[in-house]
Amino acid sequence: MSNYIKLHANCIIVKGISRSILCDLQRGEIFSLPDGIVEIFTKYENLSIDAIFQKYDKDIHNRIQEFFDYLEMQDLAFYTSTPQNFPALNIEWKHPSNITNAILDFDEKSTHDVGLFVDKLTEWGCKGIEVRCFHSINEERLYEILSYFKKTRIRDVKVFFAYNPDVYNWNFEKIFVSNQRTSSLFIHSAPKDEQLYKSEYFADVGVYLISNQIHSESHCGAINTGFFAVNVNTFTEAQVYNTCLNRKISVDKNGQIKNCPSMKNSYGHVETTDLDEVIRSSIFKEVWNIKKDDIKKCKTCEFRYICTDCRAYLENPDDIYSAPLKCGYDPITGEWEEWSQNPLKKQAIQHYKLNTIITESELKS
């Protein structure tokens, strides 16, 4: 007789201060859970269904059973007579690369060498990079940028650049076929949001127009549900590391090496600094270890293990463990608000001089 109910190993409950969610790390979905069910699967997870019922009044047994059946129907849980045969998911995070992701910024005045930085990323085993151009580029310049990645181990190249009407005439199929490490092109400051191209041969390859006016790195750091990553890698990394900055290195538009282009601390210029020394530096790696459970407000949030983070723009600029400034979620009420309209954030917004970049288009993002 199947008298136990167990969640699938990839379905993990995360409890917040007011709400709890179940993260299905295999299908990339999240489900809200009532407190009573959370208690059953945490406090009484090793008990049989009969023993669980003994913990509650009889008048709610049917409701509990209905929720068990709902979880099974959604393929989030299953009935079994041998719960000991189904161990919990190992959530230890490991990665062989010294650097896993990078950002490389440019504007019209930038002169730093792309190839020098990319060679090092390949040596370190970096898998993904964002190349962000705050100005408009032509098709020839795009090919030049992408050419640096052809003989690297980098698997995922995303390029951002400002809109110009000529993009409607570009041969995107040819661009992606000849640069197969490139996954996406994002053309910002466009007249409207639109998917301009989707490859019929390569999954998740596309070109996107985005209306946000992105003129500098100060547009980084926004926290919203669109950036949630419900997967094993992010969830496990979030247990011990910062999901934005861990094993990341960046070069800002002036060629300065940073954890993130939006952060103040520079570790030297990319063309004159020993990059290996930088990534070995304990000071450079310090922010890698600021996990969500260390951050005020975030540690009470049910979304903390699937959310991004920002240490560049903080609600309290003097406290590195302060919540991200550009987060409008309140874990206590479970409601989202426009972060830039919160009067309690006004002082921090002025501190970072963000007043000029809070535009109508950004508020819609």
LODO-668138 format. One record per residue (C-alpha): residue number from 1; residue in one letter; x, y, z. Coordinates in Angstrom, 1 decimal, padded with zeros to 4 digits. Example, Ala and Ser with C-alpha at 12.3 -4.5 7.8 and 13.67 -1.06 7.14 Angstrom:
2
{atom 1 A {012.3 -004.5 007.8}};
{atom 2 S {013.7 -001.1 007.1}};
END
This chain:
365
{atom 1 M {000.0 000.0 000.0}};
{atom 2 S {001.4 003.4 -001.0}};
{atom 3 N {000.9 005.2 002.4}};
{atom 4 Y {003.5 007.9 002.0}};
{atom 5 I {003.7 011.0 -000.2}};
{atom 6 K {006.9 012.5 -001.3}};
{atom 7 L {007.9 015.5 -003.4}};
{atom 8 H {010.0 014.7 -006.4}};
{atom 9 A {013.6 015.4 -005.6}};
{atom 10 N {013.7 018.3 -008.1}};
{atom 11 C {010.7 019.9 -006.4}};
{atom 12 I {012.0 021.9 -003.4}};
{atom 13 I {010.1 024.1 -001.0}};
{atom 14 V {011.5 027.6 -000.1}};
{atom 15 K {009.9 029.3 002.9}};
{atom 16 G {009.7 033.1 003.1}};
{atom 17 I {008.6 035.3 006.0}};
{atom 18 S {005.0 035.4 004.8}};
{atom 19 R {004.7 033.0 001.8}};
{atom 20 S {006.3 029.8 000.6}};
{atom 21 I {006.8 028.5 -002.9}};
{atom 22 L {007.7 025.1 -004.4}};
{atom 23 C {010.4 025.3 -007.1}};
{atom 24 D {010.2 022.7 -009.8}};
{atom 25 L {013.9 022.8 -010.9}};
{atom 26 Q {013.4 020.4 -013.8}};
{atom 27 R {010.5 022.1 -015.6}};
{atom 28 G {011.4 025.7 -014.5}};
{atom 29 E {008.2 026.4 -012.7}};
{atom 30 I {007.2 027.8 -009.3}};
{atom 31 F {004.0 027.1 -007.3}};
{atom 32 S {002.6 028.9 -004.3}};
{atom 33 L {002.0 026.7 -001.2}};
{atom 34 P {-000.2 027.2 001.8}};
{atom 35 D {001.5 027.2 005.2}};
{atom 36 G {-000.2 024.0 006.3}};
{atom 37 I {001.2 022.0 003.3}};
{atom 38 V {004.6 023.5 003.9}};
{atom 39 E {004.5 022.3 007.5}};
{atom 40 I {003.6 018.7 006.3}};
{atom 41 F {006.5 018.5 003.9}};
{atom 42 T {009.0 020.0 006.3}};
{atom 43 K {008.1 019.2 009.9}};
{atom 44 Y {006.3 015.9 009.1}};
{atom 45 E {008.0 014.8 005.9}};
{atom 46 N {009.0 011.4 007.2}};
{atom 47 L {005.6 010.4 008.5}};
{atom 48 S {003.1 008.2 006.7}};
{atom 49 I {-000.1 009.8 005.5}};
{atom 50 D {-002.0 008.1 008.4}};
{atom 51 A {000.4 009.6 010.9}};
{atom 52 I {000.1 013.0 009.3}};
{atom 53 F {-003.7 012.9 009.6}};
{atom 54 Q {-003.3 012.2 013.3}};
{atom 55 K {-001.6 015.6 013.7}};
{atom 56 Y {-004.6 017.5 012.3}};
{atom 57 D {-008.3 017.7 013.1}};
{atom 58 K {-010.5 015.3 011.1}};
{atom 59 D {-012.5 018.2 009.5}};
{atom 60 I {-009.5 019.2 007.4}};
{atom 61 H {-008.4 015.6 006.4}};
{atom 62 N {-010.3 015.8 003.1}};
{atom 63 R {-008.7 019.2 002.2}};
{atom 64 I {-005.2 017.8 003.0}};
{atom 65 Q {-005.9 014.7 000.8}};
{atom 66 E {-007.2 016.9 -002.0}};
{atom 67 F {-004.0 018.9 -002.0}};
{atom 68 F {-001.9 015.7 -002.0}};
{atom 69 D {-003.9 014.6 -005.0}};
{atom 70 Y {-003.4 018.0 -006.7}};
{atom 71 L {000.4 017.7 -006.2}};
{atom 72 E {000.4 014.2 -007.7}};
{atom 73 M {-001.7 015.4 -010.6}};
{atom 74 Q {000.7 018.2 -011.3}};
{atom 75 D {003.6 015.7 -011.2}};
{atom 76 L {005.1 017.4 -008.2}};
{atom 77 A {004.7 014.6 -005.8}};
{atom 78 F {004.0 010.8 -005.8}};
{atom 79 Y {002.6 008.2 -003.5}};
{atom 80 T {005.0 005.4 -002.4}};
{atom 81 S {005.4 002.6 000.2}};
{atom 82 T {009.2 002.9 000.2}};
{atom 83 P {010.1 006.6 000.8}};
{atom 84 Q {013.6 005.6 001.9}};
{atom 85 N {014.4 004.7 -001.7}};
{atom 86 F {014.1 008.3 -002.8}};
{atom 87 P {016.8 010.5 -001.4}};
{atom 88 A {016.8 014.3 -001.5}};
{atom 89 L {018.5 016.2 -004.3}};
{atom 90 N {022.2 017.0 -003.7}};
{atom 91 I {022.3 020.8 -003.8}};
{atom 92 E {026.0 021.2 -003.5}};
{atom 93 W {027.3 023.6 -006.2}};
{atom 94 K {030.6 023.0 -008.0}};
{atom 95 H {032.1 024.3 -011.2}};
{atom 96 P {035.5 023.6 -012.8}};
{atom 97 S {036.0 027.1 -014.3}};
{atom 98 N {037.8 029.9 -012.6}};
{atom 99 I {035.4 032.4 -014.3}};
{atom 100 T {032.0 031.3 -015.6}};
{atom 101 N {030.6 034.6 -017.0}};
{atom 102 A {031.7 038.0 -018.1}};
{atom 103 I {030.5 041.5 -019.2}};
{atom 104 L {032.4 043.6 -021.7}};
{atom 105 D {031.1 047.2 -022.2}};
{atom 106 F {031.7 049.8 -024.9}};
{atom 107 D {030.6 053.2 -025.9}};
{atom 108 E {031.7 055.5 -028.8}};
{atom 109 K {034.9 056.5 -027.0}};
{atom 110 S {036.0 053.0 -025.9}};
{atom 111 T {039.4 051.8 -027.3}};
{atom 112 H {040.2 048.7 -025.2}};
{atom 113 D {041.3 045.5 -026.9}};
{atom 114 V {038.5 042.8 -027.2}};
{atom 115 G {040.9 040.0 -028.1}};
{atom 116 L {043.1 040.3 -025.0}};
{atom 117 F {040.2 039.9 -022.7}};
{atom 118 V {038.6 037.1 -024.6}};
{atom 119 D {041.8 035.1 -024.7}};
{atom 120 K {041.9 035.1 -020.9}};
{atom 121 L {038.2 034.2 -020.7}};
{atom 122 T {038.9 031.1 -022.8}};
{atom 123 E {041.9 030.2 -020.7}};
{atom 124 W {039.7 030.4 -017.5}};
{atom 125 G {036.9 028.3 -019.0}};
{atom 126 C {034.3 031.0 -019.2}};
{atom 127 K {031.1 029.8 -020.7}};
{atom 128 G {029.0 033.0 -021.2}};
{atom 129 I {029.6 036.7 -022.0}};
{atom 130 E {027.5 039.8 -022.6}};
{atom 131 V {029.0 042.4 -024.9}};
{atom 132 R {027.1 045.6 -024.3}};
{atom 133 C {027.5 048.6 -026.7}};
{atom 134 F {025.7 051.7 -025.5}};
{atom 135 H {025.9 053.2 -029.0}};
{atom 136 S {024.8 052.1 -032.4}};
{atom 137 I {027.0 049.8 -034.5}};
{atom 138 N {026.9 048.8 -038.1}};
{atom 139 E {026.8 045.2 -039.4}};
{atom 140 E {030.5 045.2 -040.1}};
{atom 141 R {031.3 046.1 -036.5}};
{atom 142 L {029.0 043.3 -035.2}};
{atom 143 Y {030.9 040.8 -037.4}};
{atom 144 E {034.2 042.1 -036.0}};
{atom 145 I {033.0 041.7 -032.4}};
{atom 146 L {031.7 038.2 -032.9}};
{atom 147 S {034.8 037.1 -034.7}};
{atom 148 Y {036.8 037.2 -031.5}};
{atom 149 F {034.7 034.3 -030.1}};
{atom 150 K {035.0 031.9 -033.0}};
{atom 151 K {037.9 029.9 -031.6}};
{atom 152 T {037.1 030.1 -028.0}};
{atom 153 R {035.4 027.8 -025.4}};
{atom 154 I {032.8 030.4 -024.7}};
{atom 155 R {029.4 028.8 -025.5}};
{atom 156 D {027.0 031.7 -025.1}};
{atom 157 V {027.6 035.2 -026.5}};
{atom 158 K {024.9 037.9 -026.2}};
{atom 159 V {025.4 041.3 -027.8}};
{atom 160 F {023.5 044.5 -026.9}};
{atom 161 F {023.7 047.6 -029.1}};
{atom 162 A {021.6 050.7 -029.8}};
{atom 163 Y {019.0 050.7 -032.5}};
{atom 164 N {019.4 052.1 -036.0}};
{atom 165 P {016.9 051.6 -038.8}};
{atom 166 D {019.4 049.6 -040.9}};
{atom 167 V {019.0 046.5 -038.8}};
{atom 168 Y {015.9 045.6 -040.8}};
{atom 169 N {018.1 045.0 -043.7}};
{atom 170 W {020.7 042.8 -041.9}};
{atom 171 N {021.0 039.1 -042.8}};
{atom 172 F {020.6 037.6 -039.4}};
{atom 173 E {020.5 034.0 -040.6}};
{atom 174 K {024.0 034.5 -042.0}};
{atom 175 I {025.2 036.2 -038.8}};
{atom 176 F {024.2 033.3 -036.6}};
{atom 177 V {025.3 030.6 -039.0}};
{atom 178 S {028.7 032.1 -039.3}};
{atom 179 N {028.9 032.8 -035.5}};
{atom 180 Q {027.3 029.8 -033.8}};
{atom 181 R {028.5 030.7 -030.3}};
{atom 182 T {026.1 033.7 -030.5}};
{atom 183 S {022.7 033.1 -028.9}};
{atom 184 S {021.0 036.5 -028.9}};
{atom 185 L {021.2 040.0 -030.2}};
{atom 186 F {019.4 042.7 -028.2}};
{atom 187 I {018.8 046.0 -029.9}};
{atom 188 H {018.0 048.6 -027.3}};
{atom 189 S {016.6 052.1 -027.5}};
{atom 190 A {014.3 050.9 -030.3}};
{atom 191 P {010.9 052.4 -031.2}};
{atom 192 K {009.1 049.4 -029.8}};
{atom 193 D {009.5 045.9 -028.3}};
{atom 194 E {009.6 043.3 -031.0}};
{atom 195 Q {011.2 039.9 -031.8}};
{atom 196 L {012.9 040.8 -035.1}};
{atom 197 Y {014.2 037.4 -035.9}};
{atom 198 K {014.0 033.8 -034.7}};
{atom 199 S {016.2 031.0 -036.1}};
{atom 200 E {014.4 028.0 -037.6}};
{atom 201 Y {017.6 025.9 -037.2}};
{atom 202 F {018.9 026.8 -033.7}};
{atom 203 A {016.8 026.8 -030.5}};
{atom 204 D {016.8 030.0 -028.4}};
{atom 205 V {018.6 032.0 -031.1}};
{atom 206 G {017.0 035.3 -031.9}};
{atom 207 V {017.1 039.1 -032.3}};
{atom 208 Y {015.0 041.3 -030.1}};
{atom 209 L {014.2 045.0 -030.2}};
{atom 210 I {013.8 046.5 -026.8}};
{atom 211 S {012.4 050.0 -026.2}};
{atom 212 N {014.4 050.7 -023.0}};
{atom 213 Q {016.9 053.6 -023.4}};
{atom 214 I {020.2 052.0 -022.3}};
{atom 215 H {022.9 054.6 -022.4}};
{atom 216 S {025.2 053.3 -019.6}};
{atom 217 E {025.9 050.6 -017.1}};
{atom 218 S {023.6 052.5 -014.6}};
{atom 219 H {020.6 050.6 -016.1}};
{atom 220 C {021.9 047.4 -014.5}};
{atom 221 G {020.5 045.8 -011.3}};
{atom 222 A {016.8 045.7 -011.9}};
{atom 223 I {015.1 042.8 -010.0}};
{atom 224 N {011.8 041.4 -011.4}};
{atom 225 T {010.2 038.1 -012.1}};
{atom 226 G {011.3 038.1 -015.7}};
{atom 227 F {014.9 037.5 -014.5}};
{atom 228 F {014.0 034.6 -012.2}};
{atom 229 A {016.0 031.4 -013.1}};
{atom 230 V {014.2 028.3 -011.9}};
{atom 231 N {016.9 025.6 -012.5}};
{atom 232 V {019.3 023.4 -010.6}};
{atom 233 N {022.4 025.4 -011.4}};
{atom 234 T {021.0 028.7 -010.1}};
{atom 235 F {019.3 027.2 -007.1}};
{atom 236 T {022.3 025.3 -005.9}};
{atom 237 E {024.7 028.2 -006.6}};
{atom 238 A {022.4 030.5 -004.5}};
{atom 239 Q {022.9 028.3 -001.5}};
{atom 240 V {026.5 029.5 -001.0}};
{atom 241 Y {027.3 032.2 -003.6}};
{atom 242 N {026.0 035.4 -005.1}};
{atom 243 T {024.0 034.5 -008.2}};
{atom 244 C {025.0 037.7 -010.0}};
{atom 245 L {028.7 038.2 -009.2}};
{atom 246 N {030.0 034.7 -008.4}};
{atom 247 R {032.9 033.9 -010.8}};
{atom 248 K {032.1 037.0 -012.9}};
{atom 249 I {034.6 039.5 -014.3}};
{atom 250 S {033.8 042.6 -016.2}};
{atom 251 V {035.5 045.3 -018.2}};
{atom 252 D {033.7 048.6 -018.2}};
{atom 253 K {033.5 051.1 -021.1}};
{atom 254 N {036.7 052.7 -020.0}};
{atom 255 G {038.6 049.4 -019.9}};
{atom 256 Q {038.6 049.1 -016.2}};
{atom 257 I {038.4 045.6 -014.6}};
{atom 258 K {035.6 045.3 -012.2}};
{atom 259 N {033.3 042.7 -010.6}};
{atom 260 C {030.5 044.5 -012.5}};
{atom 261 P {030.7 047.6 -014.7}};
{atom 262 S {028.2 049.4 -012.3}};
{atom 263 M {030.4 048.9 -009.3}};
{atom 264 K {033.0 051.5 -008.1}};
{atom 265 N {036.0 049.4 -007.3}};
{atom 266 S {038.5 049.0 -010.2}};
{atom 267 Y {041.3 046.5 -010.2}};
{atom 268 G {043.2 048.1 -013.1}};
{atom 269 H {043.0 048.6 -016.8}};
{atom 270 V {042.5 045.5 -018.9}};
{atom 271 E {045.5 046.2 -021.1}};
{atom 272 T {048.0 046.9 -018.4}};
{atom 273 T {047.0 044.6 -015.5}};
{atom 274 D {047.7 041.0 -014.8}};
{atom 275 L {044.3 039.5 -015.1}};
{atom 276 D {045.3 036.2 -013.4}};
{atom 277 E {046.3 038.2 -010.3}};
{atom 278 V {043.0 040.0 -010.3}};
{atom 279 I {040.9 036.8 -010.2}};
{atom 280 R {043.2 035.3 -007.5}};
{atom 281 S {042.7 038.4 -005.3}};
{atom 282 S {040.7 037.8 -002.2}};
{atom 283 I {039.4 041.4 -002.4}};
{atom 284 F {038.1 040.8 -005.9}};
{atom 285 K {036.4 037.5 -004.9}};
{atom 286 E {034.9 038.9 -001.7}};
{atom 287 V {031.5 039.7 -003.3}};
{atom 288 W {031.3 036.3 -004.8}};
{atom 289 N {030.4 034.9 -001.4}};
{atom 290 I {027.5 037.3 -000.5}};
{atom 291 K {024.6 034.9 -000.8}};
{atom 292 K {020.9 035.7 -000.6}};
{atom 293 D {020.7 034.3 003.0}};
{atom 294 D {023.2 037.0 004.0}};
{atom 295 I {021.3 040.0 002.6}};
{atom 296 K {018.8 042.0 004.6}};
{atom 297 K {015.2 041.5 003.2}};
{atom 298 C {016.4 038.9 000.7}};
{atom 299 K {016.9 036.3 003.4}};
{atom 300 T {013.2 036.6 004.2}};
{atom 301 C {012.1 036.3 000.6}};
{atom 302 E {010.6 033.1 -000.8}};
{atom 303 F {012.2 033.9 -004.2}};
{atom 304 R {015.8 034.2 -002.9}};
{atom 305 Y {017.2 031.0 -004.5}};
{atom 306 I {015.9 031.7 -008.0}};
{atom 307 C {016.4 035.5 -008.1}};
{atom 308 T {019.2 037.6 -009.4}};
{atom 309 D {021.0 040.1 -007.2}};
{atom 310 C {022.8 043.5 -007.3}};
{atom 311 R {025.6 044.7 -005.1}};
{atom 312 A {026.2 047.9 -007.2}};
{atom 313 Y {023.0 049.7 -006.2}};
{atom 314 L {021.9 049.2 -002.7}};
{atom 315 E {019.0 050.5 -000.5}};
{atom 316 N {021.7 051.5 002.0}};
{atom 317 P {024.9 052.4 000.0}};
{atom 318 D {027.0 052.1 003.2}};
{atom 319 D {026.0 048.5 003.9}};
{atom 320 I {027.2 045.8 001.4}};
{atom 321 Y {024.5 043.5 002.9}};
{atom 322 S {021.7 045.8 002.1}};
{atom 323 A {018.8 044.8 -000.2}};
{atom 324 P {019.1 045.6 -003.9}};
{atom 325 L {017.9 049.2 -004.5}};
{atom 326 K {016.0 048.2 -007.7}};
{atom 327 C {013.9 045.6 -006.2}};
{atom 328 G {010.3 046.5 -005.6}};
{atom 329 Y {009.1 043.3 -003.9}};
{atom 330 D {008.0 043.2 -000.3}};
{atom 331 P {008.3 039.7 001.2}};
{atom 332 I {006.0 040.6 004.0}};
{atom 333 T {003.0 041.7 001.9}};
{atom 334 G {003.9 039.6 -001.1}};
{atom 335 E {003.4 042.6 -003.4}};
{atom 336 W {005.4 044.2 -006.1}};
{atom 337 E {005.7 048.0 -006.5}};
{atom 338 E {007.7 050.3 -008.8}};
{atom 339 W {011.0 050.6 -006.9}};
{atom 340 S {011.8 054.1 -008.1}};
{atom 341 Q {008.5 055.5 -006.7}};
{atom 342 N {009.3 054.3 -003.1}};
{atom 343 P {010.0 057.4 -001.0}};
{atom 344 L {012.3 055.3 001.3}};
{atom 345 K {014.6 054.8 -001.7}};
{atom 346 K {014.8 058.5 -002.7}};
{atom 347 Q {018.1 059.1 -000.8}};
{atom 348 A {019.8 056.1 -002.3}};
{atom 349 I {018.6 057.1 -005.8}};
{atom 350 Q {020.1 060.5 -005.4}};
{atom 351 H {023.4 059.0 -004.0}};
{atom 352 Y {023.8 056.9 -007.1}};
{atom 353 K {022.7 059.8 -009.4}};
{atom 354 L {020.0 057.5 -010.9}};
{atom 355 N {017.5 060.3 -011.2}};
{atom 356 T {018.5 061.0 -014.8}};
{atom 357 I {018.1 057.4 -015.9}};
{atom 358 I {014.7 056.6 -014.4}};
{atom 359 T {012.8 057.2 -017.6}};
{atom 360 E {009.3 056.3 -018.7}};
{atom 361 S {010.6 053.4 -020.7}};
{atom 362 E {012.5 052.0 -017.8}};
{atom 363 L {009.5 052.2 -015.5}};
{atom 364 K {007.6 049.9 -017.9}};
{atom 365 S {010.3 047.2 -017.8}};
END
